[in-house]
Amino acid sequence: MAISLDPEVARDLIETKLRVLTEKIDSILNKWGLSSIDELIEGAKTGKFPEAEDDAIDLQNLRDKRSQIEKLLIKLQ
């Protein structure tokens, strides 16, 4: 099934999704007092942040989703 969508509407939807993903990422990082996704992931792996494993997994997934959405935005431009 194909849907026709105005490019401006598509861009707005994609940018909104990017903002939501970024807010979720920032929220998790703020919870741990960090500014880097990699720092939390590494800390969870090494045991520096033993309670952070679930958040580290969530961050990795959110980063992957954000990367996919950014690629869609580039295609629209």
FIMARRO-821999 format. One record per atom (N, C-alpha, C, CB): residue in one letter; atom name; x, y, z; residue number from 0. Coordinates in Angstrom, 1 decimal. Glycine has a CB too. Example, Ala and Ser with C-alpha at 12.3 -4.5 7.8 and 13.67 -1.06 7.14 Angstrom:
A; N; 13.2; -5.7; 7.8; 0
A; CA; 12.3; -4.5; 7.8; 0
A; C; 13.2; -3.3; 7.8; 0
A; CB; 11.3; -4.5; 9.0; 0
S; N; 12.8; -2.2; 7.1; 1
S; CA; 13.7; -1.1; 7.1; 1
S; C; 12.9; 0.0; 7.9; 1
S; CB; 14.1; -0.6; 5.7; 1
//
This chain:
M; N; 0.8; -1.2; 0.0; 0
M; CA; 0.0; 0.0; 0.0; 0
M; C; 0.9; 1.2; 0.0; 0
M; CB; -1.0; 0.0; 1.2; 0
A; N; 0.7; 2.1; -0.9; 1
A; CA; 1.4; 3.4; -1.0; 1
A; C; 0.6; 4.5; -0.5; 1
A; CB; 1.9; 3.6; -2.5; 1
I; N; 1.2; 5.5; 0.1; 2
I; CA; 0.6; 6.7; 0.6; 2
I; C; 1.3; 7.9; 0.1; 2
I; CB; 0.5; 6.7; 2.2; 2
S; N; 0.6; 8.8; -0.4; 3
S; CA; 1.2; 10.1; -0.9; 3
S; C; 1.2; 11.0; 0.3; 3
S; CB; 0.4; 10.7; -2.1; 3
L; N; 2.4; 11.7; 0.5; 4
L; CA; 2.6; 12.6; 1.6; 4
L; C; 3.4; 13.8; 1.1; 4
L; CB; 3.3; 11.8; 2.8; 4
D; N; 2.9; 14.9; 1.5; 5
D; CA; 3.5; 16.2; 1.2; 5
D; C; 4.9; 16.2; 1.8; 5
D; CB; 2.7; 17.4; 1.7; 5
P; N; 6.0; 16.5; 1.0; 6
P; CA; 7.3; 16.5; 1.6; 6
P; C; 7.5; 17.3; 2.8; 6
P; CB; 8.3; 17.0; 0.5; 6
E; N; 6.8; 18.5; 2.9; 7
E; CA; 6.9; 19.3; 4.1; 7
E; C; 6.3; 18.7; 5.3; 7
E; CB; 6.2; 20.7; 3.8; 7
V; N; 5.2; 18.0; 5.1; 8
V; CA; 4.6; 17.2; 6.2; 8
V; C; 5.5; 16.1; 6.7; 8
V; CB; 3.2; 16.7; 5.8; 8
A; N; 6.1; 15.4; 5.7; 9
A; CA; 7.0; 14.3; 6.0; 9
A; C; 8.2; 14.8; 6.8; 9
A; CB; 7.5; 13.6; 4.7; 9
R; N; 8.7; 15.9; 6.4; 10
R; CA; 9.9; 16.5; 7.1; 10
R; C; 9.5; 16.9; 8.5; 10
R; CB; 10.4; 17.8; 6.3; 10
D; N; 8.3; 17.5; 8.7; 11
D; CA; 7.9; 17.9; 10.1; 11
D; C; 7.7; 16.6; 10.9; 11
D; CB; 6.6; 18.6; 10.0; 11
L; N; 7.2; 15.6; 10.4; 12
L; CA; 7.0; 14.3; 11.2; 12
L; C; 8.3; 13.7; 11.6; 12
L; CB; 6.2; 13.3; 10.4; 12
I; N; 9.3; 13.7; 10.6; 13
I; CA; 10.6; 13.2; 10.9; 13
I; C; 11.3; 14.0; 11.9; 13
I; CB; 11.4; 13.1; 9.6; 13
E; N; 11.3; 15.3; 11.8; 14
E; CA; 11.9; 16.2; 12.7; 14
E; C; 11.3; 16.1; 14.1; 14
E; CB; 11.9; 17.7; 12.3; 14
T; N; 10.0; 15.9; 14.2; 15
T; CA; 9.4; 15.7; 15.5; 15
T; C; 9.9; 14.4; 16.1; 15
T; CB; 7.9; 15.7; 15.3; 15
K; N; 9.9; 13.3; 15.3; 16
K; CA; 10.4; 12.0; 15.9; 16
K; C; 11.9; 12.2; 16.3; 16
K; CB; 10.3; 11.0; 14.8; 16
L; N; 12.7; 12.9; 15.6; 17
L; CA; 14.1; 13.1; 16.0; 17
L; C; 14.1; 13.8; 17.4; 17
L; CB; 14.9; 13.9; 15.0; 17
R; N; 13.3; 14.8; 17.5; 18
R; CA; 13.3; 15.6; 18.8; 18
R; C; 12.9; 14.7; 19.9; 18
R; CB; 12.3; 16.8; 18.7; 18
V; N; 11.9; 13.9; 19.7; 19
V; CA; 11.4; 13.0; 20.8; 19
V; C; 12.5; 12.0; 21.2; 19
V; CB; 10.1; 12.2; 20.3; 19
L; N; 13.2; 11.4; 20.2; 20
L; CA; 14.2; 10.5; 20.4; 20
L; C; 15.4; 11.1; 21.2; 20
L; CB; 14.8; 9.9; 19.1; 20
T; N; 15.7; 12.3; 20.8; 21
T; CA; 16.8; 13.1; 21.5; 21
T; C; 16.4; 13.4; 22.9; 21
T; CB; 17.1; 14.4; 20.7; 21
E; N; 15.2; 13.8; 23.1; 22
E; CA; 14.7; 14.0; 24.5; 22
E; C; 14.8; 12.8; 25.4; 22
E; CB; 13.3; 14.6; 24.5; 22
K; N; 14.4; 11.7; 24.8; 23
K; CA; 14.5; 10.4; 25.6; 23
K; C; 16.0; 10.1; 25.9; 23
K; CB; 13.9; 9.2; 24.8; 23
I; N; 16.8; 10.3; 24.9; 24
I; CA; 18.3; 10.0; 25.2; 24
I; C; 18.8; 10.9; 26.2; 24
I; CB; 19.1; 10.2; 23.8; 24
D; N; 18.5; 12.2; 26.1; 25
D; CA; 18.9; 13.2; 27.1; 25
D; C; 18.4; 12.9; 28.5; 25
D; CB; 18.5; 14.6; 26.7; 25
S; N; 17.2; 12.4; 28.6; 26
S; CA; 16.6; 12.1; 29.9; 26
S; C; 17.3; 11.0; 30.6; 26
S; CB; 15.1; 11.7; 29.7; 26
I; N; 17.7; 10.0; 29.8; 27
I; CA; 18.4; 8.8; 30.4; 27
I; C; 19.8; 9.3; 30.8; 27
I; CB; 18.5; 7.7; 29.4; 27
L; N; 20.5; 10.1; 29.9; 28
L; CA; 21.8; 10.5; 30.3; 28
L; C; 21.8; 11.5; 31.5; 28
L; CB; 22.4; 11.3; 29.1; 28
N; N; 20.8; 12.3; 31.6; 29
N; CA; 20.7; 13.2; 32.8; 29
N; C; 20.5; 12.4; 34.0; 29
N; CB; 19.5; 14.2; 32.6; 29
K; N; 19.7; 11.3; 33.9; 30
K; CA; 19.5; 10.5; 35.1; 30
K; C; 20.8; 10.0; 35.7; 30
K; CB; 18.6; 9.3; 34.7; 30
W; N; 21.8; 9.8; 34.8; 31
W; CA; 23.1; 9.3; 35.3; 31
W; C; 24.1; 10.4; 35.4; 31
W; CB; 23.5; 8.2; 34.3; 31
G; N; 23.7; 11.6; 35.1; 32
G; CA; 24.7; 12.7; 35.2; 32
G; C; 25.8; 12.6; 34.1; 32
G; CB; 25.3; 12.7; 36.5; 32
L; N; 25.4; 12.1; 32.9; 33
L; CA; 26.4; 11.9; 31.9; 33
L; C; 26.0; 12.7; 30.6; 33
L; CB; 26.6; 10.5; 31.5; 33
S; N; 26.9; 12.9; 29.7; 34
S; CA; 26.6; 13.6; 28.5; 34
S; C; 26.9; 12.7; 27.2; 34
S; CB; 27.3; 14.9; 28.4; 34
S; N; 27.3; 11.5; 27.5; 35
S; CA; 27.7; 10.7; 26.3; 35
S; C; 27.1; 9.3; 26.4; 35
S; CB; 29.3; 10.5; 26.3; 35
I; N; 26.4; 8.9; 25.3; 36
I; CA; 25.9; 7.6; 25.3; 36
I; C; 26.9; 6.5; 25.5; 36
I; CB; 25.1; 7.4; 23.9; 36
D; N; 28.0; 6.7; 24.8; 37
D; CA; 29.1; 5.7; 24.9; 37
D; C; 29.6; 5.6; 26.3; 37
D; CB; 30.3; 6.1; 24.0; 37
E; N; 29.7; 6.7; 27.1; 38
E; CA; 30.2; 6.6; 28.4; 38
E; C; 29.2; 5.7; 29.3; 38
E; CB; 30.2; 8.0; 29.0; 38
L; N; 27.9; 5.9; 29.1; 39
L; CA; 27.0; 5.0; 29.9; 39
L; C; 27.1; 3.6; 29.5; 39
L; CB; 25.6; 5.5; 29.7; 39
I; N; 27.2; 3.3; 28.2; 40
I; CA; 27.3; 2.0; 27.7; 40
I; C; 28.5; 1.3; 28.2; 40
I; CB; 27.2; 1.9; 26.1; 40
E; N; 29.6; 2.0; 28.1; 41
E; CA; 30.9; 1.4; 28.6; 41
E; C; 30.9; 1.2; 30.1; 41
E; CB; 32.1; 2.4; 28.2; 41
G; N; 30.3; 2.2; 30.8; 42
G; CA; 30.2; 2.1; 32.3; 42
G; C; 29.3; 0.9; 32.7; 42
G; CB; 29.6; 3.3; 32.9; 42
A; N; 28.2; 0.6; 31.9; 43
A; CA; 27.4; -0.5; 32.2; 43
A; C; 28.2; -1.8; 32.0; 43
A; CB; 26.1; -0.5; 31.4; 43
K; N; 29.0; -1.8; 30.9; 44
K; CA; 29.7; -3.1; 30.6; 44
K; C; 30.8; -3.4; 31.6; 44
K; CB; 30.4; -2.9; 29.2; 44
T; N; 31.5; -2.3; 32.1; 45
T; CA; 32.6; -2.5; 33.0; 45
T; C; 32.2; -2.6; 34.4; 45
T; CB; 33.6; -1.4; 32.9; 45
G; N; 30.9; -2.3; 34.7; 46
G; CA; 30.4; -2.4; 36.1; 46
G; C; 30.6; -1.1; 36.9; 46
G; CB; 31.2; -3.4; 36.8; 46
K; N; 31.0; 0.0; 36.2; 47
K; CA; 31.1; 1.3; 36.8; 47
K; C; 29.7; 1.8; 37.2; 47
K; CB; 31.8; 2.3; 35.9; 47
F; N; 28.7; 1.4; 36.4; 48
F; CA; 27.3; 1.8; 36.6; 48
F; C; 26.5; 0.4; 36.6; 48
F; CB; 26.7; 2.8; 35.6; 48
P; N; 26.6; -0.3; 37.7; 49
P; CA; 26.0; -1.7; 37.7; 49
P; C; 24.5; -1.7; 37.5; 49
P; CB; 26.3; -2.4; 39.0; 49
E; N; 23.8; -0.6; 37.8; 50
E; CA; 22.4; -0.6; 37.6; 50
E; C; 21.9; 0.0; 36.3; 50
E; CB; 21.7; 0.2; 38.8; 50
A; N; 22.9; 0.2; 35.4; 51
A; CA; 22.6; 1.0; 34.1; 51
A; C; 22.4; 0.1; 32.9; 51
A; CB; 23.7; 1.9; 33.9; 51
E; N; 22.4; -1.2; 33.1; 52
E; CA; 22.4; -2.1; 31.9; 52
E; C; 21.1; -1.9; 31.1; 52
E; CB; 22.4; -3.6; 32.4; 52
D; N; 20.0; -1.8; 31.7; 53
D; CA; 18.7; -1.6; 30.9; 53
D; C; 18.8; -0.2; 30.2; 53
D; CB; 17.5; -1.6; 31.9; 53
D; N; 19.2; 0.8; 30.9; 54
D; CA; 19.3; 2.1; 30.3; 54
D; C; 20.3; 2.1; 29.2; 54
D; CB; 19.7; 3.2; 31.3; 54
A; N; 21.4; 1.4; 29.3; 55
A; CA; 22.4; 1.3; 28.2; 55
A; C; 21.8; 0.7; 27.0; 55
A; CB; 23.7; 0.5; 28.7; 55
I; N; 21.1; -0.4; 27.2; 56
I; CA; 20.4; -1.1; 26.1; 56
I; C; 19.4; -0.1; 25.4; 56
I; CB; 19.7; -2.4; 26.5; 56
D; N; 18.6; 0.6; 26.2; 57
D; CA; 17.7; 1.5; 25.7; 57
D; C; 18.4; 2.6; 24.9; 57
D; CB; 16.9; 2.2; 26.8; 57
L; N; 19.5; 3.1; 25.4; 58
L; CA; 20.2; 4.2; 24.7; 58
L; C; 20.8; 3.7; 23.4; 58
L; CB; 21.4; 4.7; 25.6; 58
Q; N; 21.3; 2.5; 23.3; 59
Q; CA; 21.8; 1.9; 22.1; 59
Q; C; 20.6; 1.8; 21.1; 59
Q; CB; 22.4; 0.5; 22.3; 59
N; N; 19.5; 1.3; 21.5; 60
N; CA; 18.3; 1.2; 20.6; 60
N; C; 17.9; 2.6; 20.1; 60
N; CB; 17.2; 0.5; 21.3; 60
L; N; 17.8; 3.6; 21.0; 61
L; CA; 17.4; 4.9; 20.7; 61
L; C; 18.4; 5.6; 19.7; 61
L; CB; 17.2; 5.8; 21.9; 61
R; N; 19.6; 5.3; 19.9; 62
R; CA; 20.7; 5.9; 19.0; 62
R; C; 20.5; 5.3; 17.6; 62
R; CB; 22.1; 5.6; 19.6; 62
D; N; 20.3; 4.0; 17.6; 63
D; CA; 20.1; 3.3; 16.3; 63
D; C; 18.8; 3.8; 15.5; 63
D; CB; 19.9; 1.8; 16.5; 63
K; N; 17.7; 4.0; 16.3; 64
K; CA; 16.5; 4.6; 15.7; 64
K; C; 16.8; 6.0; 15.2; 64
K; CB; 15.4; 4.5; 16.7; 64
R; N; 17.5; 6.8; 16.0; 65
R; CA; 17.7; 8.1; 15.6; 65
R; C; 18.6; 8.2; 14.3; 65
R; CB; 18.5; 8.9; 16.7; 65
S; N; 19.5; 7.3; 14.2; 66
S; CA; 20.4; 7.2; 13.0; 66
S; C; 19.5; 6.9; 11.8; 66
S; CB; 21.5; 6.2; 13.2; 66
Q; N; 18.6; 5.9; 11.9; 67
Q; CA; 17.7; 5.6; 10.8; 67
Q; C; 16.8; 6.7; 10.4; 67
Q; CB; 16.8; 4.3; 11.2; 67
I; N; 16.3; 7.4; 11.4; 68
I; CA; 15.4; 8.6; 11.1; 68
I; C; 16.2; 9.7; 10.4; 68
I; CB; 14.7; 9.1; 12.4; 68
E; N; 17.4; 9.9; 10.9; 69
E; CA; 18.3; 11.0; 10.3; 69
E; C; 18.5; 10.7; 8.8; 69
E; CB; 19.6; 11.1; 11.0; 69
K; N; 18.7; 9.4; 8.5; 70
K; CA; 18.9; 9.0; 7.1; 70
K; C; 17.6; 9.3; 6.2; 70
K; CB; 19.2; 7.5; 7.0; 70
L; N; 16.5; 9.1; 6.8; 71
L; CA; 15.2; 9.4; 6.1; 71
L; C; 15.2; 10.9; 5.8; 71
L; CB; 14.0; 9.0; 6.9; 71
L; N; 15.5; 11.7; 6.8; 72
L; CA; 15.5; 13.2; 6.6; 72
L; C; 16.5; 13.6; 5.5; 72
L; CB; 15.9; 13.8; 8.0; 72
I; N; 17.6; 13.0; 5.5; 73
I; CA; 18.6; 13.3; 4.4; 73
I; C; 18.0; 13.0; 3.0; 73
I; CB; 19.9; 12.6; 4.6; 73
K; N; 17.3; 11.9; 2.9; 74
K; CA; 16.7; 11.5; 1.7; 74
K; C; 15.7; 12.5; 1.2; 74
K; CB; 16.1; 10.1; 1.8; 74
L; N; 15.0; 13.1; 2.2; 75
L; CA; 13.9; 14.1; 1.8; 75
L; C; 14.5; 15.5; 1.3; 75
L; CB; 13.1; 14.4; 3.0; 75
Q; N; 15.8; 15.7; 1.7; 76
Q; CA; 16.4; 17.0; 1.3; 76
Q; C; 17.0; 17.0; 0.0; 76
Q; CB; 17.4; 17.4; 2.3; 76
//
